[in-house]
Each structure stands twice: as C-alpha cells, then as structure tokens.
Amino acid sequence: MQTYLVSYIILISIMGFWSMGEDKKRAVKRQYRLSEKTLFLIALLGGGLGSILGMYVFRHKTKHWYFKIGMPLIVLLQAVIIYNIGTLL
C-alpha cells in the first residue's frame, strides 16, 4: 500500500511540475493556456510538491498570492492526511 502511495505522489508531482512548465511555455508563446483550476486540481490530487517546485523553477504564478499561499497550504494539508493514514496502517 505504501509503495503505491509513494509511486502515486511521485507521478502526480511530476505532472504538477510539468504542468507549471507547460503553462509558462504557453504563456510566453501566447498560446492556449492551462486554467488555474487545472493547476490547483493537479496540486489537490497530490501534485503539490511538484507544482510548488515548478512555480519557482519556471518563475510562474509566483506573483499571485493565491498560488504563493494556496500551494503550500495544499501540501501541508496533504502531509497531515498522509501522516494520519500512515498511523492507521
């Protein structure tokens, strides 16, 4: 069970990182963008760490307060949930 959870978190974090980079690339090229809802959904589904890393590596969405505050809160909430699940097993 723990192996699956760790694998899932790694994969969805990679997706979060990629989505920040892809949206930044599209923004620079003035192409169709990923919605902010999509970026937050990926973070909520477990990709928060990758999304935060992508924000700062690609310098994307770092001026938006709701990303600067929201993404770390999502990661904190997920850490609490994962910790509680771990104590139940």
C-alpha positions as CSV (number, residue, x, y, z in Angstrom):
1,M,0.0,0.0,0.0
2,Q,2.7,2.5,1.0
3,T,4.7,1.7,-2.2
4,Y,1.6,2.5,-4.3
5,L,1.1,5.8,-2.4
6,V,4.7,6.9,-2.8
7,S,4.6,6.0,-6.5
8,Y,1.4,7.9,-7.0
9,I,2.7,11.0,-5.2
10,I,5.9,10.9,-7.3
11,L,4.0,10.6,-10.6
12,I,1.4,13.3,-9.8
13,S,4.2,15.6,-8.6
14,I,6.0,15.2,-11.9
15,M,2.7,16.0,-13.6
16,G,2.4,19.2,-11.4
17,F,5.9,20.2,-12.2
18,W,5.3,19.6,-15.9
19,S,2.0,21.5,-15.9
20,M,3.7,24.6,-14.5
21,G,6.4,24.4,-17.1
22,E,4.0,23.8,-19.9
23,D,1.7,26.7,-18.9
24,K,4.7,29.0,-18.6
25,K,5.8,28.0,-22.1
26,R,2.3,28.6,-23.5
27,A,2.1,32.0,-21.7
28,V,5.4,33.1,-23.3
29,K,4.2,32.0,-26.8
30,R,0.7,33.5,-26.2
31,Q,-1.0,30.1,-26.8
32,Y,-4.0,28.5,-25.2
33,R,-3.2,28.1,-21.5
34,L,-4.0,25.6,-18.8
35,S,-6.6,27.0,-16.5
36,E,-5.7,27.9,-12.9
37,K,-8.4,25.5,-11.8
38,T,-6.5,22.7,-13.6
39,L,-3.2,23.7,-11.9
40,F,-4.8,23.7,-8.5
41,L,-6.6,20.4,-9.2
42,I,-3.3,18.7,-10.0
43,A,-2.0,20.0,-6.7
44,L,-5.0,18.9,-4.8
45,L,-4.8,15.4,-6.3
46,G,-1.3,15.0,-4.8
47,G,1.0,17.0,-7.0
48,G,1.5,19.9,-4.7
49,L,5.2,19.4,-4.2
50,G,5.9,19.3,-7.9
51,S,3.6,22.3,-8.5
52,I,5.5,24.4,-6.0
53,L,8.8,23.3,-7.4
54,G,7.6,24.1,-10.9
55,M,6.4,27.5,-9.8
56,Y,9.8,28.6,-8.7
57,V,11.9,26.8,-11.3
58,F,9.9,28.3,-14.1
59,R,9.1,31.5,-12.2
60,H,5.4,31.0,-13.0
61,K,2.5,32.2,-10.9
62,T,4.8,33.4,-8.2
63,K,3.2,36.9,-8.1
64,H,-0.3,35.5,-7.5
65,W,-1.0,35.5,-3.7
66,Y,-3.4,32.6,-4.0
67,F,-0.7,30.4,-5.6
68,K,2.0,31.6,-3.1
69,I,-0.3,30.8,-0.2
70,G,-2.6,28.1,-1.6
71,M,0.0,25.7,-2.9
72,P,1.9,25.4,0.4
73,L,-1.4,25.0,2.3
74,I,-2.4,22.2,0.0
75,V,0.9,20.4,0.6
76,L,0.6,20.9,4.4
77,L,-2.9,19.5,4.3
78,Q,-1.8,16.5,2.3
79,A,1.1,15.9,4.6
80,V,-1.3,15.8,7.6
81,I,-3.6,13.4,5.7
82,I,-0.7,11.1,4.7
83,Y,0.7,11.1,8.2
84,N,-2.7,10.2,9.6
85,I,-3.2,7.5,7.1
86,G,0.3,6.2,8.0
87,T,-0.6,6.0,11.6
88,L,-3.7,4.0,10.9
89,L,-1.8,1.3,9.0
